[in-house]
Amino acid sequence: MKQLLIYGQVEPINSEAHKDLCVQAKGQFEFAREVNSAPIVAAEFMAAARDFAIVFAGTEESVVPVVILGGRENANQFVGEEGQWTASYVPAFFRRYPFVFAEGADGTLTLCVDQEYPGLNRDGKGERLFDAEGNRTQYLATMLNFLSEYQSQFVRTKAFCDRLVSLKLLEPAQARIMQADGTARAMTGFFAVNRDKLRQISDDDLKAMFRTDELELCYVHLASLNNVAKLTAGDEATEEPATTH
């Protein structure tokens, strides 16, 4: 199984080992072709809701928001035949690739790169990670800032999810996915906010969620569920129920 869904072999970046390493962006998303759901952070809800159904994956004690990308296992219907992304919004989880933070036992974060990314080369093609003096290039600094912001948003998103769990606002849910033969199948393994429970929270909790924009996030999530209608099981659908990862 690939690390973190899309990563193959990650390696910490340093100026000595990667002094002549370049990243040639190919604008291709073959690496995401077999991913039928992907995590997002709270800051992405509004943009992601235009294209995808936002749900919550995990357990009753701990969840993360994810977007559903396909109606069957190991299939992302938003990656085209030539590897292009076909939706209007690309989740940050994919935009940061081939970079990722690895967290050490002491909580420190180390910037890593996936050695299996086909755009990596030492032929001077694309963007260098370090200049001739071993300093970070503007490209690497930009990617580091992007991942740092993503990590900050991840912390905020966890607080939102923890509130949903503590208030018991989530319930197991399923989606009906149309198959090629016109019949429907169930996608399970995720949670959604219960509208009735949301209406019944205390005034104090309501005010707290309003002030932190968490109330808005709940309703964006609920509205996004209409995008389930865009999902298809595809020609290779089986009788096994699909689940989110």
Secondary structure by P-SEA (a helix, b strand, c coil): ccccccccbbbbbcccccccbbbbbcccccccccccbbbbcccaaaaaaacbbbbbbccccbbbbbbbccccccccccccccccccccccccccccccbbbbbcccbbbbbbbccccccccccccccccccccccccaaaaaaaaaaaaaaaaaaaaaaaaaaaaaacccccbbbbbbccccbbbbbcccccccaaaaaaccaaaaaaaaaaaaaaaaaaaaaaccccccccccccccccccccc
